[in-house]
Amino acid sequence: MTAGGAPAPRRSVFVAEVVALVVAVVVDGVLAAGGDAPTGVLGPLLTMVVPYAGEAAAVLAVLRRRFPRRLELLAGAVVALSLLGTAAAGLVDRVPAQPPVTEVLAVLVLAAAGCRRLPPARAAVLAIAACVTVVLAPLVRYGLDHAAPVAAALAWGAAVALGLILRDADARHRSELERIRTEDRLQVARDLHDLVAHHVTGIVVRTRAAQALAANPAAPVQDPAEVYDQIEHAAAEALTATRGLVGVLRSDEPLPSPSLVLGDVVRAAVGDGASVHIAHDVEATPLPPQVSVALHRVLLEALTNVRRHARATATRVEARSDDGGLVLEVDNDGVSAPPREGGHGIIGMTERVEALGGELTAGPRDGGWRVTARLPLGDDHTGPRGI
């Protein structure tokens, strides 16, 4: 379990990235102000274009969040812009060398993102291109006796390492979701066993009852067609329910909850077991399938714990928004015992919520027990925050 408090909004990473790029643009501007003036005819012409390569690279680096499927294209454009500035500084004597801080930072951001999200071969190509670009930029513009090339190489290593760390975190996150999905399927398999046993037992009971009545002369005459209809109805119900559960087991998608709308998910899980209060601003919020399933399972587990362990007279479920995230609370006025050794209820709820970037707390409150789940409401629930 984690401590209380809402998770940091994902937009904070975006804001920090924009601030860093803006600072880099300012630093480039300050450094360029003290440079030499262009000479000749070609110098002023190129100077009108080359200084804006950094700003263009910064914009393209930020745009990768809006167009994640164009990451390779954006990275290639930024590398080309940086190499253009480097070539202008190295081949045309009349153009003063432009500071490469913004270009290098933009290339590093895209290289880290590529190492995290691209297939291994493409990520390796991008990482090598980024290395050549970020080392050449200060090397050509400032020379071998400057410390900037070494600093750029170290920054490249840190960016690639960050991308690989986040790539590994994504892989572990997917493994965790797969583990949870497997546990869900095992639970469905157990439900399937119980379901089949229930329906088959009902069919056997009806058949034996009909046989007993037919063998008893004192019993009223029973229409065999009625008995057959009852058996047929019970068998049809069993077949329909079994097909539905088997279809879930065969699917690779997250196990479905009754709905993908927040209000419906909460009410379907709670039923008549508790009072429900859902804020109007989140009542009709659409949920990704994995979030819908997680909320449904967390509610079922929390309410099951109340029935098993708490001497509660009232249970209340509340859903509301807070700091851009969703807060789900299950309160009861009973006194829950601490989790028993070997129990997995709270652990399972915590794992489900944390796998989606949220957190869960459970503990006593004034005169009762409270379970609180916090989840981000954004569209991205696929992995840890970052580049």
Phi, psi and omega in degrees: 000152180249165178289161181292168182117148183283147177294148180299135180299144180295334182292346179295325177295318178297317180297316180298321179296315179297318180298317180298318180292321178296318177299319178297320178298318179296317179299317177300319180296320179293317181292323181290333183296333180265009182278177180283153178280146179293153180232165177073192181273318184286329183302302180299328181294312179290329180294336177288339184254311188302317183299337182272001178295323179296314179297319178296320178297320179297317179297317180295323179296321179289325183295344180296335177288328179279329181233071184295334180283351179254024184301314181296319179296315180296318180296319178298321179295319180293318177300317179296319178298317180294318179295328176297313178296321179295318180295319179298320181288327184272333187256337183246109185293335186280352181260120178293145180296128178270138179300135186260018188300310182294317180299313181297316180297317179297318178297318181295320179299314181290326177295317178297317178297321179293319178297334179278318195250336185277159172302154187307315183296314180292323178297321179295318179298315179297319180297318179294317178298320179295319179300312179300318184293311186287336177276320180294323185304304178285332182294314181287323186279331184241345177096171183289334184277006180261149181279349185299319179300320179294317179297321179295320179296318178295319179296322176299315178300319179294321180295316179296319179298318178298315179300318180291324177297315179293328176297316178295321178297321177298318180297318178293325177296316178296323178296321179295317177297322178293322177297316179296319179297322178295319177299320177299319180293325175296321177295320178296322178297320176294319177298322179298317178300313180297320181296312180298316179300319181297309184291319179295321177299319178297320179295316180297318180298316179297319181296315180293324177296319178296321178295319180295319179293322180292330181276352182258110181296333183281346182283149178296151180292130182249137180288118181301327180299324179295318178296315179298322178298318179296316179295317179298319179297315180296320179293321179295319177298316180298318181295317180297312181295321180295318178300319179298315180290321178296322177298321177295318181295327181282339186282147174268356181281162175302145180298134187285145166261175183299340185200169173249014176252133189305310183301318180293320180299313182295312183294324180293322180285323185282317183062228179262011186277351182196162173280144186240132176229114181240125179297145184298328184286347178241000183306312185256021182294124176285141183241142170298154183305318183292328178288319178301314180296316182299314179297317180300314181290321179298316179297316179300316181292317180297317180289327175296319177298323178297314182293325185277322193243345186249137173270069188263143173257343179212137177231137184231132176245128182231138175233132181205169176260150180204117179055043177078005179239174180257133177243126179239123182237138173239112182248143169219157184264012177272180179247103181277137174287155176301153181305133180289151178298130182093353179284146184237007185297303182292322178299315180296318178298317181298317180296320180298316183289316181294330178296341180255015177084013180251198178209158181225138174235148178214131181179174181289150170231186182298107175075020181184204184223143183224135171245126182236124176245133178238129181225145173292145181261003181289178182280339186265106176237031190260357181173184181296156177293159175153207187287000000 
